[in-house]
Amino acid sequence: MATSKITFAIIVLLFGLTKKLSAVSISCNFPAVYNFGDSNSDTGAISAAIGEVPPPNGVAFFGRSAGRHSDGRLIIDFITENLTLPYLTPYLDSVGANYRHGANFATGGSCIRPTVACFSPFHLGTQVSQFIHFKTRTLSLYNQTNGKTPFCKGVLARPKDFSKALYTFDIGQNDLAIGFQNMTEEQLKATIPLILENFTIALKLLYKEGARFFSIHNTGPTGCLPYILKSFPATPRDLYGCLKPLNNVAIEFNKQLKKKISELNKELASSLFTYVDVYSAKYNLITKAKSLGFVDSFDYCCVGAIGRGMGCGKTIFPNGTELYSSSCKNPKNFISWDGIHYSETANMQVANRILDGLISDPPLPTQKACKLTKY
């Protein structure tokens, strides 16, 4: 009898373990991605709303600008590729838009907090409002036509997909970079709770709208950006040459963000919030640049983006002389594309670490970051 009980207990244990492993092995098959952020994941919004992101941006991969601040693809592009979904159409782009498999609300220069000091008026709260309007209009059109028109069938998002989609976030860098211009390290750290309060409000609004699967990137090592280094030449550096005070703020921001995400996972039990440590992936690239085949970490490819008062691909005429910021011959050798944004090669390396789950909490591959894996 005792042996039978032990055998039964082992069978039950193995069944439970098999069930858990089976859940982990099942792909989520996310039908859509909705992205929110700044220029690190903007796929054309700032071009549509304010002015074109000119070549050589995007040319190395797309053969044209494609609205991206890089020589090619961004991290969000590699994520959608991995999920076998099309590249995301910017919500603000009215020509040739297709929202069947999601939409991109990220806009270059955006912050989490609404502030006049930010580079863009499309802060996170505005992006979420745009999503809510997008969803409301989508449901309305489906109700009016029963979803049977060609537009509904081929272009519009499917109502049932809103609760099954993956919601991704890459924002916060501008809040810290702008604050650092006129605050001390401690003063800037004191603003973090308010920044994260705004972030939390946005996440809860999306949850209220039916979002359930969230992938939230922390902020990268802003103190390592060549543009920042040139702007603050007298600020103390760390062992690798990055601005120590600004990176200290980023680390504190990420610490508090991770805690907040943990709280949300407990509070909103029917959801899954995944914290993605982009900081560590980018810092690893920067500190090991030479061994990974890159040139100096603080060199950048699009010449003239820094030091001439213009962005990558722009032309100015100082003293009547035309100056054009052009791309280097081998963007793949650089981590930084233009002194602020990353090259496609760097984006790909960071994306690979995100996609396999190595820098995520819980440590799940992106394809499996859904309710099936929450146990």
C-alpha positions in Angstrom: 0.0 0.0 0.0 2.8 2.4 0.9 4.6 1.7 -2.4 1.3 2.4 -4.3 0.9 5.7 -2.5 4.5 6.7 -3.4 4.1 5.7 -7.0 0.9 7.7 -7.2 2.6 10.8 -5.7 5.4 10.5 -8.2 2.9 10.3 -11.1 1.0 13.3 -9.9 4.3 15.3 -9.5 5.5 14.3 -13.0 2.1 15.2 -14.4 2.3 18.7 -12.8 5.8 19.2 -14.0 4.9 18.0 -17.5 2.0 20.4 -17.6 4.3 23.4 -16.6 6.9 22.4 -19.2 4.2 22.1 -21.8 3.0 25.6 -21.0 6.5 27.0 -21.4 7.0 25.1 -24.7 3.9 26.6 -26.3 4.3 29.7 -28.4 1.9 32.6 -27.6 1.2 33.2 -31.3 0.7 36.9 -30.6 -1.6 38.1 -33.5 -0.4 41.8 -33.1 2.0 44.1 -31.4 1.2 47.6 -30.1 4.3 49.6 -29.3 4.8 52.8 -27.3 8.0 54.8 -27.0 10.5 57.3 -28.3 12.9 57.4 -31.3 14.4 54.1 -30.2 11.3 52.4 -31.6 9.7 55.0 -33.8 9.1 53.5 -37.3 7.9 56.6 -39.0 5.6 58.7 -36.7 7.9 61.7 -36.3 8.4 61.7 -40.1 4.6 61.7 -40.6 3.8 64.3 -37.9 6.7 66.8 -38.0 9.2 66.2 -40.7 11.0 63.5 -42.6 13.8 61.5 -41.0 16.1 61.9 -44.1 18.5 59.4 -45.7 21.0 58.0 -45.0 18.8 56.9 -42.1 17.3 53.5 -42.9 19.1 53.2 -46.2 21.4 50.3 -45.4 18.5 47.9 -44.9 15.3 49.5 -46.4 17.0 51.3 -49.2 15.2 54.5 -48.0 14.7 56.4 -44.8 11.7 54.4 -43.6 11.3 56.9 -40.7 13.8 55.2 -38.5 16.8 56.8 -36.6 19.3 54.1 -37.6 21.0 52.8 -40.7 18.4 50.0 -40.8 16.2 48.1 -38.4 15.3 48.9 -34.8 14.9 46.5 -31.9 11.1 46.6 -32.4 11.6 45.5 -36.0 13.6 42.4 -34.9 10.8 41.6 -32.4 8.1 41.7 -35.0 10.3 39.6 -37.3 10.7 37.0 -34.6 7.0 36.9 -34.1 6.5 36.5 -37.9 4.5 39.7 -38.0 4.9 42.6 -40.5 6.9 45.7 -39.5 4.6 48.0 -37.5 2.8 50.9 -39.2 3.1 54.2 -37.3 -0.3 55.3 -36.0 0.3 58.8 -37.3 1.1 57.7 -40.9 -2.0 58.0 -43.0 -0.7 56.8 -46.3 -0.5 53.0 -47.0 -1.2 52.1 -43.4 -2.1 48.6 -42.4 -3.0 47.8 -38.8 -4.0 44.2 -39.2 -1.2 43.0 -36.9 -0.7 46.0 -34.7 0.3 49.7 -34.7 3.2 51.8 -33.5 2.5 54.8 -31.3 6.1 55.5 -30.5 7.2 59.0 -31.6 10.8 60.3 -31.7 11.7 62.7 -28.8 8.8 61.5 -26.5 8.9 61.4 -22.8 6.9 59.5 -20.2 5.9 62.7 -18.4 4.0 65.5 -20.1 6.5 68.4 -20.1 7.2 71.4 -22.4 11.0 70.6 -22.0 10.5 67.3 -23.9 11.5 67.1 -27.6 8.0 65.8 -28.7 4.4 66.7 -27.7 3.5 63.0 -28.0 4.3 61.9 -24.4 3.3 58.4 -23.2 -0.1 59.6 -22.0 -0.9 61.0 -25.4 0.2 57.8 -27.1 -2.1 55.8 -24.9 -5.0 58.2 -25.7 -4.2 57.6 -29.4 -4.4 53.9 -28.8 -7.8 54.2 -27.0 -9.1 56.3 -29.9 -7.7 53.7 -32.4 -9.4 50.9 -30.6 -12.7 52.7 -30.3 -12.8 53.6 -34.0 -11.8 50.0 -34.9 -14.7 48.5 -32.9 -17.1 51.1 -34.3 -16.2 50.2 -37.9 -16.5 46.5 -37.2 -19.9 47.0 -35.6 -21.1 49.1 -38.5 -20.1 46.6 -41.2 -20.0 43.3 -39.2 -16.4 43.1 -40.2 -17.2 42.1 -43.8 -15.8 44.9 -45.9 -12.4 44.5 -47.6 -11.0 47.2 -45.4 -12.0 45.4 -42.2 -10.8 42.1 -43.5 -7.4 43.2 -44.8 -6.3 46.4 -43.1 -8.1 47.0 -39.8 -7.1 45.4 -36.5 -9.4 42.5 -35.4 -11.3 43.3 -32.2 -10.5 39.9 -30.7 -6.8 40.6 -31.1 -6.6 43.5 -28.6 -6.6 41.2 -25.6 -4.2 38.7 -27.2 -1.6 41.2 -28.5 1.8 42.0 -27.1 2.2 45.5 -25.8 5.8 46.7 -25.9 7.4 49.8 -24.3 10.7 51.5 -24.8 10.6 55.0 -23.2 12.2 57.0 -20.4 15.6 57.9 -21.9 14.5 61.5 -22.8 13.0 62.1 -19.3 16.4 61.5 -17.8 18.6 63.1 -20.5 16.5 66.3 -20.5 16.5 66.4 -16.7 20.2 66.0 -16.5 20.7 69.3 -18.4 19.6 71.4 -15.4 19.5 69.0 -12.4 22.0 67.4 -10.1 22.1 63.6 -9.8 20.1 63.7 -6.6 17.6 66.1 -7.9 17.0 64.0 -11.0 16.7 60.8 -8.9 14.0 62.6 -6.9 11.8 62.9 -10.0 11.8 59.2 -10.7 8.7 58.3 -8.6 6.6 60.9 -10.4 7.9 59.6 -13.8 7.0 56.1 -12.9 3.6 57.2 -11.5 2.8 58.5 -15.0 4.1 55.2 -16.5 1.9 53.2 -14.1 -1.2 55.2 -15.0 -0.6 54.5 -18.7 -0.1 50.8 -18.1 -3.3 50.6 -16.0 -5.3 52.4 -18.7 -4.1 49.9 -21.3 -5.0 47.1 -18.9 -8.5 48.6 -18.5 -8.8 48.6 -22.3 -8.0 44.8 -22.4 -4.2 44.7 -22.7 -2.8 41.7 -20.9 0.7 41.0 -22.1 3.3 43.7 -21.5 7.0 43.7 -22.4 8.6 46.7 -20.7 12.2 47.7 -21.6 14.1 49.6 -18.9 16.1 52.6 -19.9 19.6 52.2 -21.4 22.9 53.6 -20.3 22.2 57.2 -21.5 25.5 58.3 -20.0 27.3 56.3 -22.7 25.8 58.1 -25.6 28.5 60.0 -27.6 26.2 63.0 -27.9 25.8 63.2 -24.1 29.6 62.8 -23.6 30.3 65.7 -25.9 27.7 67.8 -24.2 29.1 67.3 -20.7 32.9 67.1 -21.1 33.7 67.9 -17.5 31.3 65.5 -15.9 32.9 62.5 -14.0 33.3 59.3 -16.1 33.1 55.7 -15.0 35.8 53.1 -15.7 34.7 52.8 -19.4 34.3 56.5 -20.1 30.5 56.9 -19.6 29.0 59.7 -17.6 28.8 58.2 -14.1 26.1 60.5 -12.6 23.7 60.0 -15.5 24.1 56.2 -15.5 23.6 56.2 -11.8 20.2 57.8 -12.4 19.4 55.3 -15.1 20.3 52.4 -12.7 18.1 53.9 -10.0 15.2 54.4 -12.5 15.5 50.8 -13.6 15.6 49.6 -10.0 12.3 51.4 -9.2 10.8 50.4 -12.5 11.5 46.7 -11.8 9.9 47.0 -8.4 6.8 48.7 -9.9 6.4 46.0 -12.5 6.6 43.3 -9.8 3.8 45.1 -8.0 1.7 45.3 -11.1 2.1 41.5 -11.7 0.6 41.0 -8.2 -2.1 43.6 -8.5 -3.3 42.7 -12.0 -3.2 38.9 -11.7 -4.8 38.2 -15.1 -1.9 39.8 -16.9 1.8 39.3 -17.4 4.3 42.2 -17.2 7.8 41.3 -18.4 10.7 43.5 -17.3 13.4 43.6 -19.9 16.9 44.7 -18.9 18.0 46.5 -22.0 20.5 48.5 -19.9 22.7 45.5 -19.3 22.6 44.4 -22.9 23.6 47.8 -24.2 26.2 48.4 -21.6 27.7 45.0 -22.4 28.1 46.1 -26.0 29.7 49.4 -25.1 32.2 47.9 -22.6 33.2 45.0 -24.8 33.0 46.8 -28.2 36.5 45.9 -29.4 36.2 42.2 -28.5 32.8 42.1 -30.2 34.2 43.5 -33.5 33.1 47.1 -33.2 35.2 50.3 -33.4 35.6 52.5 -30.4 32.3 52.6 -28.4 32.0 56.4 -28.6 32.6 56.8 -32.3 29.5 57.1 -34.5 28.8 56.4 -38.1 26.7 59.3 -39.4 29.4 62.0 -39.7 28.3 65.5 -38.7 25.4 64.5 -36.5 27.4 65.9 -33.6 29.5 69.0 -33.6 27.9 70.8 -36.5 24.6 71.5 -35.0 22.6 69.2 -37.3 21.1 65.7 -37.3 22.0 62.8 -39.4 21.1 63.4 -43.1 20.6 67.1 -42.7 22.3 69.9 -44.6 23.3 73.3 -43.2 25.0 76.3 -44.8 27.3 77.9 -42.3 28.9 81.0 -43.8 27.5 80.0 -47.2 29.3 76.6 -47.2 27.1 73.5 -47.7 27.7 70.8 -45.1 25.9 67.5 -45.3 26.0 64.8 -42.6 26.6 61.5 -44.4 27.0 57.8 -43.4 30.3 56.0 -43.0 31.1 53.2 -45.3 30.7 50.4 -42.8 27.8 51.0 -40.3 28.1 47.4 -39.1 31.3 48.3 -37.4 29.7 50.9 -35.1 27.5 50.6 -32.0 26.3 54.2 -32.3 24.7 55.3 -35.6 24.5 59.1 -35.0 25.7 59.7 -31.5 22.3 59.2 -30.0 20.7 56.1 -31.6 22.1 52.6 -32.2 23.2 51.0 -35.4 21.2 48.1 -36.9 23.9 45.7 -35.9 23.8 46.9 -32.3 20.0 46.8 -32.3 20.1 43.2 -33.6 22.5 42.1 -30.8 20.4 43.6 -28.1 17.2 42.3 -29.7 18.6 38.7 -29.7 19.1 38.9 -26.0 15.6 40.1 -25.5 14.1 37.5 -27.8 15.7 34.6 -26.1 14.6 35.8 -22.6 18.1 36.0 -21.1 17.6 39.6 -19.9 13.9 39.3 -19.0 12.1 38.8 -15.7 10.4 36.4 -15.8 13.1 34.8 -18.1 10.9 33.9 -21.0 11.5 34.2 -24.7 9.4 36.9 -26.3 7.4 34.3 -28.2 6.3 32.7 -24.9 5.7 35.9 -22.8 2.0 35.4 -22.4 -0.5 34.0 -19.9 0.3 30.4 -20.9 3.7 30.7 -19.2 2.6 32.4 -16.0 2.6 29.7 -13.4 
